[in-house]
Each structure stands twice: as structure tokens, then as C-alpha cells.
Amino acid sequence: MKFLIIIILIYSFLKSISYANFEFKEKENKPAGITIYLLAILGFIFPTSLLFFIY
């Protein structure tokens, strides 16, 4: 079950990064792109570390 959640986290991380690239390059909305980058990284590292440390 833990690995299924990690796969879903990786998928959502990659989708968030691709959307951040879209905001950053296509729409030229740099503050939103940087914010989405940071939230994507935080949203991947924090739940994954909780999975490994708690379970």
C-alpha cells in the first residue's frame, strides 16, 4: 500500500512540475511558476518522508 501511495505522489509531482513549467514559460507568470515548483517539491517530500518515518 505504501508503494501505491508513493506512485500516486510521484504522478502528482510530475503533473505539478509540468503545470509549473507551463505557467513559467508559456504564460510568463513567473511568481506562480516558482510557487507551484515549491509547492510541488514540498508536496512530494513531506508526505513521502512521513510514509517512511512513521510506517
C-alpha positions as CSV (number, residue, x, y, z in Angstrom):
1,M,0.0,0.0,0.0
2,K,2.9,2.3,0.8
3,F,4.3,1.9,-2.7
4,L,1.0,2.7,-4.3
5,I,0.8,5.9,-2.4
6,I,4.3,6.8,-3.4
7,I,3.5,6.1,-7.1
8,I,0.5,8.4,-6.8
9,L,2.7,11.1,-5.2
10,I,5.2,10.8,-8.0
11,Y,2.5,11.1,-10.6
12,S,1.0,14.2,-8.9
13,F,4.5,15.7,-8.5
14,L,5.3,15.3,-12.2
15,K,1.9,16.8,-13.2
16,S,2.5,19.8,-10.9
17,I,6.0,20.3,-12.3
18,S,4.7,20.2,-15.9
19,Y,2.0,22.8,-14.9
20,A,4.6,24.9,-13.3
21,N,6.7,24.8,-16.5
22,F,3.6,25.9,-18.4
23,E,2.9,28.8,-16.1
24,F,6.6,29.8,-16.1
25,K,7.3,29.6,-19.8
26,E,4.1,29.7,-21.8
27,K,2.0,32.2,-19.7
28,E,5.2,34.0,-18.5
29,N,3.7,34.1,-15.0
30,K,6.9,33.7,-13.1
31,P,5.7,34.2,-9.5
32,A,3.0,31.5,-10.0
33,G,5.5,29.1,-11.6
34,I,8.0,29.4,-8.8
35,T,5.3,29.0,-6.2
36,I,4.0,25.9,-7.9
37,Y,7.5,24.5,-8.1
38,L,8.0,25.0,-4.4
39,L,4.6,23.5,-3.5
40,A,5.2,20.5,-5.8
41,I,8.5,19.8,-4.1
42,L,7.1,20.3,-0.7
43,G,4.1,18.2,-1.6
44,F,6.3,15.3,-2.6
45,I,9.0,15.4,0.1
46,F,6.8,15.9,3.2
47,P,4.3,13.0,2.6
48,T,7.0,10.7,1.3
49,S,9.1,11.3,4.4
50,L,6.1,10.8,6.7
51,L,5.4,7.4,5.0
52,F,9.0,6.2,5.5
53,F,9.5,7.5,9.1
54,I,6.1,6.7,10.6
55,Y,5.1,3.4,8.8
